[in-house]
Amino acid sequence: MKVLIPPGKSGNVLATIAIGEQYLQPFMKYAYHTWEMYCRRHDLGLILFDDHLISTDHTKWKKPNWQKYLIPSAIIDAGLPVNNVCHLDTDILISPLAPNIFDSYNQSKVAVVSMRTGLPIPHQEICRRLAFLRNRYYSSEYPLDSSLFISLKDLYSLINVPPQNDYACSGVFVLNLVEHGSMLNEFFFKYDRNILSPTSGGDQTHFNYFLQSNDLQQWLEYRFQALWTYEVACRYAFLYSDRSVNHQVIQTCIETSLFTNYFLHFAGSWYESEMWEQVKVFDSAESLEMFSAFSEYMKTPVYGKPLGAIKPKENS
């Protein structure tokens, strides 16, 4: 465990797991500076786990992404002055405009973001766009009908549990150490290495069932975990047509998405998810200037006073 930024007076921290150079190196190069800005602005600590939290030969060892549920107990064992933790996957970029995620957090709940509801356009339409664009531009073998469209009922039936009302992406969640630390520890150790899931041993469906069946979920707005695959399919479809597109264009699209969204998650295994590892956003004062100017503008009152027709100046 590395405390990159000590917990402040708020007792709130961001935490992530980056085990292996294939995760640690891109996180430190492309994402960390956006997290650091966010933590400094909101008085948050930042904790990084760069090694396994459980032995790989332990009977309860599972895919490494399960180990995020051991973060609370590890922080408690370390005796750090922490109240609440926001876990983020390493492939998330944070907007300079993002509000403090802890401000709207109910400490009796675990806050998560839905992959199905509250989206910029209906979920089914996003899936249609994803399937069509991947089939047309990435691979003709990509199916136009697949588990991408699976119903909630069928999704939960894959792990033999009753269906729940929604489905969150486990890349972002907020918890209280006292309320949920031991619960998540028990959740982790409930399953052994032979766990079956729709994501080849992944955690997400089991985590959703655990939260919702115990009425622990607090739903945050989509902007706290905008999925880049959704953003590309909805707003930047032209990025599919040319995989050699200029990196400056990709950077502009990512920064434009972060002008609207707070946390941008590059989840997935297709080409879209690799784009964050090709460009560095907000890497200069110039790239941050528009965001800082807009932040200041948002503090300025407006009165709607008519000023008459105003025409743009012609280029000289």
C-alpha positions as CSV (number, residue, x, y, z in Angstrom):
1,M,0.0,0.0,0.0
2,K,1.4,3.4,-1.0
3,V,-0.2,6.6,0.4
4,L,0.4,8.9,-2.5
5,I,-1.5,11.8,-0.9
6,P,-2.1,11.6,2.9
7,P,-5.7,11.7,4.0
8,G,-6.8,15.3,4.8
9,K,-9.2,16.7,7.4
10,S,-12.2,15.2,5.5
11,G,-11.0,11.7,6.1
12,N,-12.0,10.8,2.5
13,V,-9.7,9.1,0.0
14,L,-9.5,7.8,-3.5
15,A,-8.1,4.2,-3.7
16,T,-7.1,2.0,-6.6
17,I,-5.3,-1.3,-7.4
18,A,-2.6,-1.4,-10.1
19,I,-0.9,-4.8,-9.9
20,G,1.8,-5.2,-12.5
21,E,3.5,-2.7,-14.9
22,Q,0.8,-3.2,-17.5
23,Y,-1.6,-1.4,-15.2
24,L,0.7,0.7,-13.0
25,Q,2.7,2.3,-15.9
26,P,-0.2,3.7,-17.9
27,F,-2.0,4.8,-14.7
28,M,1.0,6.8,-13.5
29,K,1.6,8.2,-17.0
30,Y,-1.8,9.1,-18.3
31,A,-4.3,9.2,-15.3
32,Y,-2.5,10.0,-12.1
33,H,-2.1,13.7,-12.7
34,T,-5.9,14.1,-13.2
35,W,-6.5,12.2,-9.9
36,E,-3.9,14.3,-8.1
37,M,-5.6,17.6,-9.3
38,Y,-8.9,16.3,-8.0
39,C,-7.6,15.2,-4.6
40,R,-5.7,18.5,-4.1
41,R,-8.8,20.5,-5.0
42,H,-11.2,18.6,-2.7
43,D,-8.8,17.7,0.2
44,L,-8.8,14.0,-0.5
45,G,-6.2,11.4,0.2
46,L,-5.0,9.0,-2.5
47,I,-4.0,5.4,-1.9
48,L,-2.5,3.0,-4.4
49,F,-2.1,-0.8,-4.0
50,D,0.5,-2.1,-6.3
51,D,0.7,-5.7,-5.1
52,H,-1.8,-8.5,-4.3
53,L,-3.8,-8.1,-1.1
54,I,-4.1,-11.9,-0.8
55,S,-1.8,-14.7,-1.7
56,T,-2.3,-16.2,-5.2
57,D,-2.3,-19.7,-3.7
58,H,-5.0,-18.9,-1.2
59,T,-8.2,-21.0,-1.8
60,K,-10.2,-17.7,-2.0
61,W,-7.9,-16.1,-4.5
62,K,-9.8,-15.0,-7.6
63,K,-9.2,-12.7,-10.5
64,P,-7.2,-9.7,-9.2
65,N,-10.0,-7.2,-9.8
66,W,-11.9,-8.9,-6.9
67,Q,-9.2,-7.6,-4.5
68,K,-10.7,-4.1,-4.5
69,Y,-13.2,-5.4,-1.9
70,L,-10.3,-6.0,0.4
71,I,-9.2,-2.3,0.3
72,P,-11.3,-1.3,3.3
73,S,-9.9,-3.9,5.6
74,A,-6.4,-3.1,4.4
75,I,-6.9,0.5,5.2
76,I,-8.4,-0.3,8.6
77,D,-5.4,-2.6,9.4
78,A,-3.0,0.1,8.5
79,G,-4.6,2.5,11.0
80,L,-5.0,5.3,8.6
81,P,-7.4,8.2,9.6
82,V,-9.9,7.4,6.8
83,N,-13.7,7.6,7.0
84,N,-14.9,7.0,3.4
85,V,-13.2,5.5,0.4
86,C,-14.0,6.0,-3.3
87,H,-12.6,3.0,-5.3
88,L,-11.7,3.8,-8.9
89,D,-10.4,1.5,-11.6
90,T,-7.0,2.7,-13.0
91,D,-8.4,3.4,-16.5
92,I,-10.4,6.4,-15.3
93,L,-9.7,10.0,-16.1
94,I,-11.1,12.8,-13.9
95,S,-12.3,16.1,-15.2
96,P,-10.9,19.4,-13.7
97,L,-14.5,20.4,-13.3
98,A,-15.6,17.3,-11.3
99,P,-17.4,18.1,-8.0
100,N,-16.4,16.2,-4.8
101,I,-18.0,12.8,-5.1
102,F,-18.3,12.6,-1.3
103,D,-20.5,15.7,-1.0
104,S,-23.6,13.7,-2.2
105,Y,-22.6,10.4,-0.5
106,N,-25.0,8.7,2.0
107,Q,-22.6,6.9,4.4
108,S,-25.1,4.2,5.2
109,K,-25.0,3.1,1.5
110,V,-22.5,2.1,-1.1
111,A,-22.7,4.6,-3.9
112,V,-22.5,3.2,-7.5
113,V,-23.3,4.3,-11.1
114,S,-25.7,2.4,-13.4
115,M,-24.7,1.1,-16.8
116,R,-28.4,0.8,-17.7
117,T,-30.4,3.8,-16.5
118,G,-29.8,7.6,-16.5
119,L,-27.7,7.3,-19.7
120,P,-27.4,10.0,-22.4
121,I,-29.6,7.9,-24.7
122,P,-31.5,4.7,-23.9
123,H,-29.3,1.7,-23.2
124,Q,-30.7,-0.4,-26.0
125,E,-29.9,2.3,-28.5
126,I,-26.4,2.6,-27.2
127,C,-25.9,-1.2,-27.6
128,R,-27.3,-1.0,-31.1
129,R,-24.7,1.7,-32.0
130,L,-21.9,-0.2,-30.4
131,A,-22.7,-3.5,-32.2
132,F,-23.2,-1.8,-35.6
133,L,-20.1,0.4,-35.4
134,R,-17.8,-2.4,-34.2
135,N,-19.2,-4.8,-36.8
136,R,-18.7,-2.3,-39.6
137,Y,-15.3,-0.8,-38.7
138,Y,-13.5,-3.2,-36.3
139,S,-14.5,-6.7,-37.4
140,S,-17.2,-8.2,-39.6
141,E,-17.2,-11.1,-37.1
142,Y,-18.5,-8.9,-34.3
143,P,-22.1,-10.1,-33.8
144,L,-25.0,-7.7,-34.3
145,D,-26.9,-9.7,-31.7
146,S,-25.1,-11.0,-28.6
147,S,-25.0,-10.8,-24.8
148,L,-24.6,-7.1,-25.2
149,F,-28.4,-7.0,-25.2
150,I,-29.0,-9.4,-22.4
151,S,-31.9,-8.6,-20.1
152,L,-31.4,-8.0,-16.4
153,K,-33.4,-11.2,-15.7
154,D,-31.2,-13.3,-17.9
155,L,-28.0,-11.6,-16.7
156,Y,-28.6,-12.4,-13.0
157,S,-29.8,-15.9,-13.9
158,L,-26.3,-16.6,-15.1
159,I,-25.1,-16.6,-11.5
160,N,-28.3,-18.3,-10.3
161,V,-29.7,-15.5,-8.3
162,P,-33.0,-13.5,-8.4
163,P,-33.0,-10.6,-10.8
164,Q,-32.4,-7.1,-9.5
165,N,-33.7,-3.8,-10.7
166,D,-30.5,-2.3,-12.1
167,Y,-26.9,-3.0,-12.9
168,A,-23.8,-0.9,-11.9
169,C,-20.3,-0.9,-13.3
170,S,-18.0,-1.8,-10.4
171,G,-15.2,0.5,-11.6
172,V,-16.5,3.2,-9.2
173,F,-18.0,2.8,-5.8
174,V,-18.0,4.8,-2.6
175,L,-18.2,3.2,0.9
176,N,-17.8,4.0,4.5
177,L,-15.1,2.0,6.3
178,V,-17.1,1.4,9.5
179,E,-20.4,0.6,7.8
180,H,-19.1,-1.6,4.9
181,G,-15.5,-2.7,5.6
182,S,-16.3,-6.0,7.2
183,M,-19.3,-6.6,4.9
184,L,-17.1,-6.3,1.8
185,N,-14.4,-8.5,3.4
186,E,-17.0,-11.2,4.0
187,F,-18.3,-10.7,0.4
188,F,-14.8,-11.4,-1.0
189,F,-14.2,-14.5,1.1
190,K,-17.6,-16.0,0.3
191,Y,-16.4,-17.1,-3.1
192,D,-13.4,-19.3,-4.0
193,R,-11.2,-19.4,-7.1
194,N,-13.7,-21.5,-9.0
195,I,-16.3,-18.7,-9.1
196,L,-18.3,-18.6,-12.4
197,S,-19.6,-15.4,-13.8
198,P,-20.7,-13.8,-17.1
199,T,-17.2,-12.1,-17.2
200,S,-15.1,-15.2,-16.9
201,G,-14.7,-15.1,-13.2
202,G,-15.1,-11.4,-12.7
203,D,-16.9,-9.7,-9.8
204,Q,-19.4,-7.3,-11.3
205,T,-22.6,-9.4,-11.4
206,H,-22.0,-10.8,-7.9
207,F,-21.3,-7.3,-6.5
208,N,-24.5,-6.0,-8.0
209,Y,-26.5,-8.8,-6.5
210,F,-24.8,-8.3,-3.1
211,L,-25.6,-4.6,-3.0
212,Q,-29.1,-4.6,-4.3
213,S,-30.3,-7.7,-2.5
214,N,-29.2,-6.0,0.7
215,D,-30.6,-2.6,-0.3
216,L,-27.2,-1.0,0.1
217,Q,-27.1,0.8,-3.2
218,Q,-27.1,4.6,-3.7
219,W,-27.3,5.5,-7.3
220,L,-25.0,8.4,-8.5
221,E,-25.5,10.2,-11.7
222,Y,-24.0,8.9,-14.9
223,R,-21.4,11.7,-15.1
224,F,-19.5,10.1,-12.1
225,Q,-18.7,7.1,-14.4
226,A,-19.3,8.0,-18.0
227,L,-18.3,4.9,-20.0
228,W,-16.0,5.9,-23.0
229,T,-17.5,3.1,-25.1
230,Y,-20.9,4.7,-24.7
231,E,-19.5,8.2,-25.3
232,V,-17.9,7.2,-28.5
233,A,-20.9,5.3,-29.8
234,C,-23.2,8.3,-29.0
235,R,-21.0,11.4,-29.7
236,Y,-17.8,10.5,-31.6
237,A,-18.8,7.7,-34.0
238,F,-16.3,9.1,-36.5
239,L,-13.5,7.7,-34.4
240,Y,-14.5,4.2,-35.5
241,S,-13.9,4.8,-39.2
242,D,-10.2,5.4,-39.0
243,R,-8.0,3.7,-36.4
244,S,-5.0,5.8,-37.5
245,V,-6.9,9.0,-36.6
246,N,-4.6,11.8,-35.3
247,H,-3.9,11.5,-31.6
248,Q,-4.8,15.2,-31.3
249,V,-8.3,14.4,-32.4
250,I,-8.6,11.6,-29.8
251,Q,-7.3,14.0,-27.1
252,T,-9.8,16.7,-28.1
253,C,-12.7,14.2,-28.0
254,I,-11.7,12.9,-24.5
255,E,-11.3,16.5,-23.2
256,T,-14.6,17.4,-24.7
257,S,-16.3,14.5,-23.0
258,L,-14.7,15.6,-19.7
259,F,-16.1,19.0,-20.2
260,T,-19.5,17.4,-19.6
261,N,-18.7,14.3,-17.5
262,Y,-16.8,14.0,-14.2
263,F,-15.1,10.6,-14.3
264,L,-14.5,8.9,-17.7
265,H,-14.0,5.2,-17.6
266,F,-12.2,3.4,-20.5
267,A,-13.6,-0.1,-19.6
268,G,-13.7,-2.9,-22.1
269,S,-11.4,-5.0,-24.3
270,W,-12.1,-3.4,-27.7
271,Y,-10.1,-0.6,-29.3
272,E,-12.1,2.2,-27.8
273,S,-10.7,1.2,-24.3
274,E,-7.1,1.7,-25.5
275,M,-7.5,5.3,-26.5
276,W,-6.6,6.8,-23.0
277,E,-3.2,5.1,-23.2
278,Q,-2.4,7.0,-26.4
279,V,-2.8,10.6,-25.3
280,K,-2.3,12.7,-22.2
281,V,-5.1,15.1,-21.5
282,F,-4.7,18.3,-19.5
283,D,-0.9,18.1,-19.8
284,S,-0.3,21.8,-20.0
285,A,-1.6,25.1,-18.7
286,E,-3.1,25.8,-22.1
287,S,-5.2,22.6,-22.1
288,L,-6.5,23.5,-18.6
289,E,-7.2,27.1,-19.4
290,M,-10.7,26.6,-20.9
291,F,-11.7,24.5,-17.9
292,S,-10.5,27.0,-15.3
293,A,-12.1,29.9,-17.2
294,F,-15.4,28.0,-17.4
295,S,-15.2,27.2,-13.7
296,E,-14.8,30.9,-12.9
297,Y,-17.7,31.8,-15.3
298,M,-20.0,29.4,-13.5
299,K,-19.6,31.6,-10.4
300,T,-20.7,34.7,-12.3
301,P,-24.5,35.6,-12.1
302,V,-26.4,36.1,-15.3
303,Y,-29.5,38.1,-15.7
304,G,-30.8,37.4,-19.2
305,K,-30.7,41.1,-20.3
306,P,-31.5,41.4,-24.0
307,L,-28.5,42.9,-25.9
308,G,-29.8,42.9,-29.4
309,A,-28.4,41.0,-32.3
310,I,-24.7,40.3,-32.0
311,K,-22.9,39.1,-35.2
312,P,-19.6,37.2,-35.2
313,K,-16.6,39.2,-36.4
314,E,-15.4,38.4,-39.9
315,N,-11.9,37.0,-40.3
316,S,-9.6,39.8,-41.5
